[in-house]
Amino acid sequence: MENEANGSMVKALTQREIETITKFYGAFKMKQPEILDEICMPDWRDIPLAPGQEDSPKGLQEIMKYLFIVCPDIEIVIHDIFGTHERAAVRASMEFTHFNEIMGIPPTHKKVSIALHEFHYLKDGKLTHTWHLEDWFGLLMKSRASAKDH
């Protein structure tokens, strides 16, 4: 595929870039937030930030530690990774048993799946920016439907 702007060929994601993205999501299943220190630039940007979240890998590591407590069986399942060199999109789902209140959403005591849509910038095989969107509203609706069942 040619890039019309400069006539050069568009490069595919490298194997290293795909491995970086896979490790990023694998850190959840392995309960190893420190993996972010290996695969993210020190000034990695997580966009948008959660309330009170530090704007660096350390900020997401704190959120991960919280999620490991309230969702002990959490994992992120990657459905698609696609993009070009240094730019990647990921369609994934965050899956866990909803035993505890999370973000003010009462527990359903059921296995839930939250859609994730994320876009990553990479440089030298490391993440520099991540834009993310999680379907927390879907979890809220499932919670309300579950409450009506009882």
WOKA-V962652 format. One record per helix or strand. SS is the DSSP state (h for helix, s for strand). FROM is the first residue (numbers start at 0). LEN is the number of residues. If there is no record, write none. Layout:
SS_FROM_LEN, SS_FROM_LEN
This chain:
s_1_1, s_8_1, s_11_1, h_14_16, h_34_5, s_39_8, h_56_14, s_74_10, s_86_11, s_101_1, s_104_1, s_110_13, s_125_9, h_135_14
